[in-house]
Amino acid sequence: MKKYFLLFPCLMFSGVSAQEISASETSDKLNIIKTNVTAYAFRNINLYYERAFNQWFSLNMGFGAMPEGKVPFINSFLKDDDERRFQNLEIKSFNFTIEPRFYLGAGYGKGFYFAPYYRYSKITSNTFDFYYDYTFNGTTFEIPLKGNGGAHGNSGGLMVGAQFFLTKSRNLVLDLWIAGAHYGKGQGDFIMTSDVVLTPDMQARLKQEIENLDIPYVNYTVETNSSGAKVNVDGPWLGFRSGLSVGYRF
């Protein structure tokens, strides 16, 4: 019986020691630098920094930038005929995200988490060509315009994900963005100008052509004058997030 009484404290001490070692291994490195590798498929260069403040709470901040280039998946929101109206259209973008994270598992940056976040986004275009057809007395003329502009948005959202520490040293990090979405308000202007002096009838036709583009998730109004058109973006700003990040913990 004495042996069992002696063995029990030893087991208790061993269990407490193991927990302390596990907690120490998790909490001794509170900083993580990482990048979303899946975003590079869309020309999105990005970098994130996460700091754990205690077992269940951390703050993740980052930025992403897409250099000027073709609009990703433009044919998913513009019909082929509408896409052909835009010649040499390219865009670049920038975003900044602040994301508090609340961990449900082991913590200190490890395990499943949910994260409300704020995101600022900005998109600007190059100087592109836009064409529309104008018919007069049975003859159709192709009217060219030059366009450029940009828009920005402020939005809030929620991310659900899981983060894992890899390798024996727990320095390598894998961050899985399972699903995230944000919604907010966007504003911007795009100006189109023409070398042709537009008559009132030509202006009305141009206004109709731009309004008929029917770009999803974007509210815009069109104003025309003798020099061209102004497209004012003012409405919902919607986005989705998912991906896989790798990083270094220190």
Summary of the structure (lengths in Angstrom):
residues: 250
radius of gyration: 26.9
end to end distance: 48.0
largest distance: 111.0
contacts: 735
relative contact order: 0.16
helix: 21%
strand: 59%
